[in-house]
């Protein structure tokens, strides 16, 4: 049997750093202040990693939140990571799952993975293997290796539950593709 704490620790928590050179920060701030969502996201990344600016988790959270409100899936995922880790915000797995869902619903692979893990172990959401399987299948379709966790879920689920989860994933994918 698997250990839920170990599975929960398999959340993807990588915030990728690009465009964070010192000479770019002022231009990013100007663009972000003017409403440029990509610049808001980039500033969040810069502050998270301390690239071009001192590392400042609360400031990173602020910029990720601003970009998240505008629908930026990458920032929504990163904001979820910050809640899961307690970086710059209080640690809150319910908030993490909420932001993973917003990002996952836009097709963000890592968010789909993390949301599936949350449902599998009941991290911030009620434990639900059907929803876990659905989101992990979608993450797999987006290139995330979830072979091991899907095998664990398949051991825990009835074949009817797996079929139901696959139907949910196919329905979601059909709706997402038609947007």
CORFENBEL-V14033 format. One record per backbone hydrogen bond with DSSP energy under -1.0 kcal/mol. CO is the residue of the C=O (numbers start at 1). NH is the residue of the N-H. Records with the same first field share a line. If there is no record, write none. Layout:
CO=NH / NH
This chain:
3=7
4=8
5=9
7=10
8=11
21=24
24=28
25=29
26=30
27=31
28=32
29=33
30=34
31=36
32=35
36=40
37=41
38=42
39=43
40=44
41=45
42=46
43=47
44=48
45=49
46=50 / 51
47=56
56=60
57=61
58=62
59=63
60=64
61=65
62=66
63=67
64=68
65=69
67=72
68=71
72=76
73=77
74=78
75=79
76=80
77=81
78=82
79=83
80=84
81=85
82=86 / 87
83=92
92=96
93=97
94=98
95=99
96=100
97=101
98=102
99=103
100=104
101=105
103=106 / 108
104=107
108=112
109=113
110=114
111=115
112=116
113=117
114=118
115=119
116=120
117=121
118=122 / 123
119=128
122=124
128=132
129=133
130=134
131=135
132=136
133=137
134=138
135=139
136=140
137=141
139=144
140=143
146=150
147=151
148=152
149=153
150=154
151=155
152=156
153=157
158=162
159=163
160=164
161=165
162=166
163=167
164=168
165=169
166=170
167=171
168=172
169=173
170=174
171=175
172=176
173=177
174=178
176=179
